[in-house]
Amino acid sequence: MSNKDFVLSVEGLTVSFDGFKAVDDLSFYVEEGEIRVIIGPNGAGKTTVLDLICGRTKSTQGSIKFRGKDLSKMNEHEIVHAGVGRKFQTPSVYEDLTVFENFELSFPRGRSVFGALGFKRDAEVLKAIEETAEMVFLQEYLGMQADLLSHGQKQWLEIGMLLIQQPSLLMLDEPVAGMSVAERKKTAELLLKITKDRSVIVIEHDMNFVKDIADRVTVLHQGKVLSEGGMEHVQNDPKVIEVYLGH
């Protein structure tokens, strides 16, 4: 497979903070429709990798190519427009607005000043909101104010706010932290459903959840790839057991 066949090609990625290499000569590749899970001990560089891909942090060296475009030369706003969506650890939803209004604000046409001024709640918008709400298990909560949702539902709302923007690559940082067992199962179901149209990168500590969703697992340690492959391969890798799963 050549690099242009991958949705995302990360090659030789390095970032140093005051001489400390948080990510050190990292390379990995994500295919169309793949769920890639990144695991590893605290301080392994997992969140930093997402920060680098979405343009929050600039790399010291290396390249990040998304469908052939070099993301390392783009700003955050341009990266979002190119089709990369990112969800952070804590849900950031508009708590004083309804679920419907949260989706409406996230709809792509409303994002620029001119788009927002000329924004009409037309059939296209309503259809997108209804389909997204159903996908993230919130169709019965559209009229509810977001601060009344459970923690898990807020996580789903934020995933939905990204999905309505139709990203080709969705990045989720610990999406099931703080969720009930039932909510985790539903989140796994949701992620498996949305990869029909996109690739997903997930950072996660919950190994049962990782088992349920991962096509491939990348284990990071001290900013480098320690092991990579299917869940079974990674779980049985002596190096992974020693630095991570053994704890």
N, C-alpha and C positions, 0 to 999 in steps of 0.2 A: 504493500500500500504506500503510495507516495504521500508526502506531507499535505498536498492540497486535497486529499481525500478525507482528511481528518477535520472535524469541526474546530478542534482546538489543538494547536501544536505548541508546547512549551519547551524551549530548548536552551540549555546552559544558563537558566535563570538564577541570578545572584542578587541579593540585596544586603548591604552592610549598614548597620547603625553603629556609629562610633567604633568602627573596626570589628564589631561582632557580626558574623554572617548569620542572619536570621534564616535566609534561604541560600543554599550553597550549591551552585552548578546543577540545578534541578531540571530534569527533562521528563515530560510525560505527554501522552497523546490521547485525546478523547474522540471516539467515533460518533457518527450520527446515531441518535436514538439510544445512546448508552447512558446508564446511571453509573457514574464513577464516585466511589466513596473514598474520602481521604481520612485516614485514622492515624493515631499516634499519640504519644504522651504529651502532657502540657508543655508548651515551649518548643514543640517540634517544628513550628513554622506554618501550621495549617491555615490559620486565619490570614497570616501575612500573604500566603499564596493567593487567596481570594482578593485581598487588597491590591495585589500587583495586577491581577487579571482585570479588575474593574477600574484600575487607574487611580485608586486612592493613594497608593504608594508607587513611587517610580523605581524601577530596577536599576542596579548598578551596572549589570551587564546581562546579556542573553536576549532572547526574543520570545514574544507571545503572539502567535498568529491565530486569528479567528477567521475561518473561511478565507484564508489568504491575506487578510488585512493585518498589519502589524499594530496591535493594540498598545504596545509600549510607546508608540509615538502619538497616541491620541489622548484627549482629556476625558474625564469621567462622563461628561454629557454626550460626547461623540460615541463613546463605547456603548452607552445605553441605546442610542439611536442605531448603532450597528447591529443590535439584537442580543445584548448580554444583560440579563437581569440578576440582581443580587439581593438576597434577604439576609439581614444581620441576625445576631443571636436573640436580641430582645425585639418583640414585635413593635414596629413603629407604624401604628395606624392612627387615623384622626379620630380620637376617642369621643369628641363631642358631636361627631357627624354620624349619620346612620350607615349601616352596611352598604346600602344602595349608593349613598353619596360618596363613600370611600371608593367604590368601584368607578363611579362616574368621574371623579377627579383623576383617576389613574388612566382613564381611557386616552389613547395617544393624542387625539386631536385637541384635548384640553390642556396639553402640557406647555405649549408656547403661549406668550402673551396674546398674540393675534388669534391663535387657536382657541384660547379660553374666551376671548371677547366674542368670537363668532360661533361659539359652541352651541349646538342645538341638540336637545334631547330627542333625537329622531329614532326611527325604527332600528337603524343599525346599532346605535348605542344601547337601546333597550334589549335587543337580541343578545348583544355581547355580554351585557350585565347578567341577564337571566341564565345564559349558558355557563358563564363563569361561576355564578353563585351555586348552580346545581353541581358543577364539577367539584367545588370545594365544600360541599355539604352545608351551604348557608342559604339555600333558596327560601327557607321558611323564616329567615331572620333579616330579610332585606330592609324592613322598616325599623329594625331595632337599632338603638344607639350603640355604637361600637364599644363603649366602656362597660356595657352590660354583658358582653360576651365572656365566655370562659377563656382561660389562658389558651387552651388548645384552639378554640374557635378564632381567637385573634391571630394565631399563627396561620390558620387556614385563610383568614381574610387577607393577610399580607401576601401569602402565596398567590391568592386570586388577583390581588392588585398588580402583581407582576405578570401573571398569565394573561390578563386582559391587554397587556402591551405586546403580546405575541413575541416574546424573546425566542431566539433559536437555542440559546444556552442559558440555563437557569442555575444559579449558584445559591445553595442554602446552607447556612451555618447553624448547626445543631437544631434542626427543625422540630424535633420531638422532645427537647428538654422541657421538663415540667408537665408533660402530657400524661394523661391516664393511659392504662394499657389499651383500652378500647380506642382512644384517640390515636394512639401510635399505629394500631392496626389499620385504621382508616387512612392515616397519612401515608402508610406504605402502599395502600390501594391507590391513593391519589397519584403518587409519584410513578407507579407502574403505568397508570393510565395516560399521564401527560407526556411520556417519552415517545408516544406515537409520532409527535410533531417536533420534538426537540430533544436535546441532550441535557443531562442534569449532573452537576457536581455537588456532592453533599459532604459536609464535615460532620462526623457523628462519633459519639462515645458508646452508644447503646448497641452492643454487638448483636442482640437478637434482631433489632431493627435493620442493622447492616445486612444480616443474613437474608432478611425478607426482600431487600431491594437491590443489592449490589450486582452489577454485571462484572465489574472489576474493582479491586480494592488496591489503593496505593497507601503504603505505610511510610510515614515520614518520621525521621529521627534526626535531630540537630540540623534541620533544614535540607536533609538529603533523603533520597528514596532508599529505604531499608529493605523493602520487599514489595512485590507487585504481582497481582494475578487474581484468580478466583478466591472466594472467601476460604474455601477449604485449604488451598495452597498456603495462604497467608497465615491461617490459624495454626498450621502445622510447621511453620518455618521456625526453627530453633532461635534465630536472631530475634524474631518478633516476640516469641514467648519470653525471651530473656529481658528485652527492654520495655515491653508494653503489656502483653496479655498476662504475664506472670504476676504483675502487681495486683 
